[in-house]
Amino acid sequence: MEISGIISALVIGVIIGLLGRLVLPGRQHIGLLWTIVVGIAAALVGTVIARAMGLADTDGVDWMEWAVQIALAALGVAALSKAKGLR
């Protein structure tokens, strides 16, 4: 993987993490760094899931892949927020 691929994965991970946090109601008990980490993980796992389901290779924007990634990010942010809130 080239450096441009790594940078674009990080940028997309940040966007996915922020969108995942945005769709959740209320306040989350995690910081921006954890949101970014969850977003990067959700972007990578979401891409794998979307490719396995045949959703990643379409003409134009892959809206279904983005939907899978954002849903995973929302689940990750909610789970981490709940875990941190229980402490």
Backbone hydrogen bonds in HBPLUS format (Angstrom, degrees):
<---DONOR---> <-ACCEPTOR-->    atom                        ^
c    i                          cat <-CA-CA->   ^        H-A-AA   ^      H-
h    n   atom  resd res      DA  || num        DHA   H-A  angle D-A-AA Bond
n    s   type  num  typ     dist DA aas  dist angle  dist       angle   num
A0005-GLY N   A0002-GLU O   3.07 MM   3  5.28 124.6  2.39 100.3 114.0     1
A0006-ILE N   A0002-GLU O   3.13 MM   4  6.53 150.1  2.22 148.2 156.7     2
A0007-ILE N   A0003-ILE O   2.93 MM   4  6.16 163.1  1.96 151.4 155.8     3
A0008-SER N   A0004-SER O   2.95 MM   4  6.06 161.1  1.98 142.8 148.3     4
A0009-ALA N   A0005-GLY O   2.98 MM   4  6.08 149.1  2.08 137.7 146.2     5
A0010-LEU N   A0006-ILE O   2.99 MM   4  6.27 150.8  2.08 146.2 153.9     6
A0011-VAL N   A0007-ILE O   2.96 MM   4  6.25 160.9  2.00 152.7 157.6     7
A0012-ILE N   A0008-SER O   2.94 MM   4  6.05 166.1  1.96 148.9 152.8     8
A0013-GLY N   A0009-ALA O   2.88 MM   4  5.93 148.6  1.98 137.6 147.1     9
A0014-VAL N   A0010-LEU O   2.95 MM   4  6.22 150.4  2.04 147.1 154.1    10
A0015-ILE N   A0011-VAL O   3.08 MM   4  6.38 162.7  2.11 149.8 154.0    11
A0016-ILE N   A0012-ILE O   2.83 MM   4  6.03 165.3  1.85 153.5 157.8    12
A0017-GLY N   A0013-GLY O   2.88 MM   4  5.98 159.2  1.92 145.1 151.2    13
A0018-LEU N   A0014-VAL O   2.98 MM   4  6.19 162.8  2.01 151.5 155.7    14
A0019-LEU N   A0015-ILE O   2.91 MM   4  6.12 159.7  1.95 151.9 157.9    15
A0020-GLY N   A0016-ILE O   2.82 MM   4  5.96 155.1  1.88 147.6 155.1    16
A0021-ARG N   A0017-GLY O   2.97 MM   4  6.17 149.1  2.07 143.3 151.4    17
A0022-LEU N   A0018-LEU O   2.89 MM   4  6.04 145.2  2.01 140.3 150.5    18
A0023-VAL N   A0019-LEU O   3.12 MM   4  6.35 146.8  2.24 148.8 154.3    19
A0024-LEU N   A0021-ARG O   3.31 MM   3  5.51 149.5  2.41 101.6 110.2    20
A0035-THR N   A0031-GLY O   3.12 MM   4  6.39 150.5  2.21 143.2 152.1    21
A0036-ILE N   A0032-LEU O   2.94 MM   4  6.22 153.4  2.02 150.2 156.6    22
A0037-VAL N   A0033-LEU O   2.97 MM   4  6.26 159.7  2.01 148.9 154.5    23
A0038-VAL N   A0034-TRP O   2.90 MM   4  6.05 166.2  1.92 150.3 153.9    24
A0039-GLY N   A0035-THR O   2.91 MM   4  6.04 152.6  1.98 141.6 149.9    25
A0040-ILE N   A0036-ILE O   2.87 MM   4  6.14 156.6  1.93 153.5 158.7    26
A0041-ALA N   A0037-VAL O   3.04 MM   4  6.27 167.0  2.06 151.1 154.6    27
A0042-ALA N   A0038-VAL O   2.82 MM   4  5.97 158.4  1.86 149.3 156.1    28
A0043-ALA N   A0039-GLY O   2.86 MM   4  5.98 150.8  1.95 143.8 151.7    29
A0044-LEU N   A0040-ILE O   3.06 MM   4  6.31 160.1  2.10 149.8 154.3    30
A0045-VAL N   A0041-ALA O   2.92 MM   4  6.08 175.3  1.92 156.8 158.5    31
A0046-GLY N   A0042-ALA O   2.74 MM   4  5.53 151.9  1.82 137.8 147.4    32
A0047-THR N   A0043-ALA O   3.06 MM   4  6.06 147.5  2.17 135.7 143.1    33
A0048-VAL N   A0044-LEU O   3.20 MM   4  6.51 157.3  2.26 145.5 151.0    34
A0049-ILE N   A0045-VAL O   2.94 MM   4  6.23 163.6  1.96 154.0 158.4    35
A0050-ALA N   A0046-GLY O   2.84 MM   4  5.95 162.9  1.87 146.4 151.9    36
A0051-ARG N   A0047-THR O   2.92 MM   4  6.06 156.6  1.97 147.6 153.6    37
A0052-ALA N   A0048-VAL O   2.98 MM   4  6.17 154.5  2.05 145.7 152.9    38
A0053-MET N   A0049-ILE O   2.97 MM   4  6.22 142.6  2.11 146.1 156.4    39
A0055-LEU N   A0050-ALA O   2.73 MM   5  4.90 156.4  1.78 156.8 152.8    40
A0054-GLY N   A0051-ARG O   3.14 MM   3  4.92 151.1  2.23  95.3 104.1    41
A0066-TRP N   A0062-ASP O   3.09 MM   4  6.44 159.2  2.14 151.9 157.8    42
A0067-ALA N   A0063-TRP O   2.91 MM   4  6.15 152.4  1.99 144.8 152.8    43
A0068-VAL N   A0064-MET O   2.99 MM   4  6.24 155.7  2.05 146.2 151.6    44
A0069-GLN N   A0065-GLU O   2.97 MM   4  6.23 162.2  2.01 150.2 155.3    45
A0070-ILE N   A0066-TRP O   2.83 MM   4  6.03 163.9  1.86 155.4 159.5    46
A0071-ALA N   A0067-ALA O   2.95 MM   4  6.05 158.2  2.00 144.5 150.8    47
A0072-LEU N   A0068-VAL O   2.99 MM   4  6.19 158.6  2.03 148.3 154.0    48
A0073-ALA N   A0069-GLN O   2.90 MM   4  6.15 153.3  1.98 146.0 153.9    49
A0074-ALA N   A0070-ILE O   2.87 MM   4  6.09 157.3  1.92 149.6 155.3    50
A0075-LEU N   A0071-ALA O   2.98 MM   4  6.22 159.5  2.03 147.6 153.1    51
A0076-GLY N   A0072-LEU O   2.86 MM   4  6.05 158.0  1.91 147.1 153.6    52
A0077-VAL N   A0073-ALA O   2.82 MM   4  6.00 163.8  1.85 153.9 157.9    53
A0078-ALA N   A0074-ALA O   2.95 MM   4  6.02 162.0  1.98 146.3 151.8    54
A0079-ALA N   A0075-LEU O   2.91 MM   4  6.04 160.7  1.95 147.9 153.4    55
A0080-LEU N   A0076-GLY O   2.93 MM   4  6.05 165.8  1.95 149.6 153.8    56
A0081-SER N   A0077-VAL O   2.85 MM   4  5.85 156.4  1.90 145.8 153.2    57
A0082-LYS N   A0078-ALA O   2.95 MM   4  6.06 156.3  2.00 144.3 150.5    58
A0083-ALA N   A0079-ALA O   2.96 MM   4  6.16 157.1  2.01 145.2 151.8    59
A0084-LYS N   A0080-LEU O   2.89 MM   4  6.06 158.6  1.93 148.5 154.1    60
A0085-GLY N   A0081-SER O   2.84 MM   4  5.90 143.2  1.97 140.2 151.0    61
A0086-LEU N   A0082-LYS O   3.11 MM   4  6.23 131.0  2.36 140.8 151.0    62
